[in-house]
Amino acid sequence: MSDVAPPSPLGRVFGIVLVVLTVGGMCWTFFNATMSSGYVGSHGKLAVSKCAADYKEGKSANVGPVACQTTCHGTFRPSDGDVVDRSAQITWSMNSAESDAAKKVTTEHADEIAVNRADSGTRAITNVESVANYLCGGFFLLLVFTYGFKCALTGSFPKAGIGPSSKQADQLIPKQLKSTEE
């Protein structure tokens, strides 16, 4: 039998924290993906009266101010004819999953934006790009979740000298959980 380092309590705690954080992140990204797709909430149009962009200085000397956040105000009219919100607003960060739609709104000076409103009042732009970006983020978090689950199960920690290495941690997995190909 090979020399395997014992499981590290620090590795288990690291894995549990990583699992909890990624589960929260996956819930957030998948909720936003369903909001952007229009499967939950009330779908409708936001008639834009004005949009304002907050700017910050670019990090490079030859780049001027860069928009970091955009807020559009207007009237939200749901397609089901429910309550009309005359003081609706939607805010998004220019580096968020909805940034492609935000760029189109600000450059084309759109009069209407297709949005979806949740019961809590949260609004999201309804478009394919936002859904794809949120889903990509959610599935990336799923990969991080599996790594955290392995750390929690085996006690491995991603630093040399603390707990077993990844190769040694594979040897700690109970035989019932190992693949049958071995």
C-alpha positions as CSV (number, residue, x, y, z in Angstrom):
1,M,0.0,0.0,0.0
2,S,1.3,3.4,-0.9
3,D,2.1,6.1,1.6
4,V,-1.0,8.4,1.7
5,A,-1.2,11.5,3.8
6,P,-4.2,11.7,6.1
7,P,-7.1,13.8,5.2
8,S,-6.8,17.4,6.3
9,P,-9.5,19.1,8.3
10,L,-8.6,22.4,6.6
11,G,-9.2,20.7,3.2
12,R,-12.6,19.4,4.3
13,V,-13.6,22.9,5.6
14,F,-12.3,24.4,2.3
15,G,-14.3,22.0,0.3
16,I,-17.5,22.6,2.4
17,V,-17.1,26.4,2.0
18,L,-16.5,26.0,-1.7
19,V,-19.6,23.8,-2.1
20,V,-21.8,26.2,-0.2
21,L,-20.6,29.3,-2.1
22,T,-20.9,27.6,-5.5
23,V,-24.5,26.3,-4.7
24,G,-25.5,29.9,-3.9
25,G,-23.8,31.2,-7.1
26,M,-25.5,28.5,-9.2
27,C,-28.9,29.4,-7.8
28,W,-28.3,33.1,-8.6
29,T,-27.1,32.4,-12.1
30,F,-29.8,30.0,-13.0
31,F,-32.5,32.3,-11.5
32,N,-31.1,35.1,-13.7
33,A,-31.0,32.9,-16.7
34,T,-34.7,32.0,-16.2
35,M,-35.5,35.7,-15.7
36,S,-33.7,36.6,-18.9
37,S,-35.4,33.8,-20.8
38,G,-38.8,34.9,-19.7
39,Y,-39.8,31.6,-18.1
40,V,-40.6,33.3,-14.7
41,G,-42.1,36.7,-14.0
42,S,-44.1,39.0,-16.2
43,H,-42.8,39.6,-19.6
44,G,-43.2,43.1,-21.1
45,K,-41.7,46.2,-22.5
46,L,-39.9,49.1,-20.8
47,A,-40.6,52.3,-22.7
48,V,-37.4,54.2,-22.1
49,S,-37.6,57.8,-21.3
50,K,-33.9,58.3,-20.4
51,C,-30.8,56.3,-19.9
52,A,-27.8,57.4,-17.9
53,A,-24.4,55.8,-17.8
54,D,-22.0,56.1,-14.9
55,Y,-18.4,56.5,-16.1
56,K,-15.0,55.8,-14.6
57,E,-11.6,56.6,-15.9
58,G,-9.9,54.0,-18.1
59,K,-6.9,52.2,-16.7
60,S,-4.8,53.0,-19.8
61,A,-3.5,56.5,-20.6
62,N,-4.9,56.4,-24.1
63,V,-8.4,55.2,-23.1
64,G,-10.9,57.9,-21.9
65,P,-13.8,57.4,-19.6
66,V,-15.4,53.9,-19.7
67,A,-19.1,53.2,-18.9
68,C,-19.3,50.9,-15.9
69,Q,-23.0,51.0,-15.2
70,T,-26.1,52.0,-17.1
71,T,-29.6,52.9,-15.6
72,C,-32.6,53.3,-17.8
73,H,-35.9,54.8,-16.6
74,G,-39.3,54.6,-18.1
75,T,-42.7,52.9,-18.1
76,F,-43.0,49.1,-17.8
77,R,-46.0,47.6,-19.5
78,P,-46.5,43.9,-19.0
79,S,-47.8,41.9,-21.9
80,D,-50.5,40.4,-19.8
81,G,-52.1,43.8,-19.2
82,D,-51.4,43.7,-15.4
83,V,-50.3,46.8,-13.4
84,V,-48.3,49.4,-15.4
85,D,-45.3,50.7,-13.6
86,R,-44.6,54.3,-14.6
87,S,-41.5,54.7,-12.5
88,A,-39.7,51.6,-13.6
89,Q,-35.9,51.4,-13.9
90,I,-33.4,48.8,-14.8
91,T,-29.7,49.0,-13.9
92,W,-27.0,46.7,-15.2
93,S,-23.2,46.6,-15.0
94,M,-21.3,46.9,-18.3
95,N,-19.3,43.8,-17.4
96,S,-22.3,41.7,-16.4
97,A,-24.0,39.0,-18.4
98,E,-26.4,41.6,-19.8
99,S,-23.6,43.9,-21.1
100,D,-24.2,43.0,-24.7
101,A,-27.8,44.1,-24.5
102,A,-26.8,47.2,-22.5
103,K,-24.4,48.2,-25.3
104,K,-27.1,47.9,-27.9
105,V,-29.5,50.0,-25.8
106,T,-27.0,52.8,-25.2
107,T,-25.5,52.8,-28.8
108,E,-28.8,52.5,-30.7
109,H,-30.8,54.7,-28.3
110,A,-33.6,52.1,-28.0
111,D,-37.1,53.4,-27.3
112,E,-38.2,50.1,-25.9
113,I,-36.4,47.2,-24.1
114,A,-37.9,43.7,-23.8
115,V,-37.7,43.0,-20.0
116,N,-39.0,40.5,-17.6
117,R,-40.1,41.4,-14.0
118,A,-40.1,39.0,-11.1
119,D,-42.6,39.2,-8.2
120,S,-39.9,40.9,-6.1
121,G,-39.6,43.7,-8.6
122,T,-36.3,42.6,-10.0
123,R,-36.1,43.3,-13.8
124,A,-33.9,41.6,-16.4
125,I,-33.4,42.2,-20.0
126,T,-34.9,39.4,-22.1
127,N,-32.5,38.2,-24.7
128,V,-30.5,35.1,-25.8
129,E,-27.1,36.6,-25.0
130,S,-28.0,37.2,-21.3
131,V,-29.4,33.6,-21.0
132,A,-26.3,32.1,-22.6
133,N,-23.9,34.2,-20.4
134,Y,-25.7,33.3,-17.2
135,L,-25.8,29.6,-18.1
136,C,-22.1,29.6,-18.9
137,G,-21.4,31.1,-15.5
138,G,-23.7,28.5,-13.8
139,F,-22.0,25.6,-15.5
140,F,-18.6,26.9,-14.7
141,L,-19.7,27.1,-11.0
142,L,-20.8,23.5,-11.4
143,L,-17.2,22.5,-12.2
144,V,-16.0,24.4,-9.1
145,F,-18.7,22.6,-7.1
146,T,-17.4,19.2,-8.1
147,Y,-13.8,20.3,-7.1
148,G,-15.1,21.5,-3.7
149,F,-17.1,18.3,-3.3
150,K,-13.9,16.3,-3.8
151,C,-12.0,18.4,-1.3
152,A,-14.8,18.0,1.2
153,L,-14.9,14.2,0.7
154,T,-11.2,13.5,0.7
155,G,-9.8,16.4,2.8
156,S,-7.3,17.5,0.1
157,F,-6.2,21.1,0.1
158,P,-4.8,22.9,-3.0
159,K,-1.5,23.7,-1.3
160,A,1.6,21.6,-1.1
161,G,2.3,20.2,2.4
162,I,-1.3,20.5,3.8
163,G,-3.2,17.3,3.6
164,P,-3.0,14.8,0.7
165,S,-2.2,15.8,-2.9
166,S,-4.9,15.4,-5.5
167,K,-3.4,12.0,-6.6
168,Q,-3.2,10.8,-3.0
169,A,-6.7,12.1,-2.3
170,D,-8.0,9.8,-5.1
171,Q,-6.7,6.9,-3.2
172,L,-8.8,8.0,-0.1
173,I,-12.1,7.8,-2.0
174,P,-14.0,4.7,-0.7
175,K,-14.0,1.8,-3.1
176,Q,-17.8,2.0,-3.5
177,L,-17.5,5.5,-5.0
178,K,-14.6,4.7,-7.4
179,S,-15.4,4.0,-11.0
180,T,-15.7,0.4,-12.0
181,E,-13.0,0.8,-14.8
182,E,-10.3,0.5,-12.2
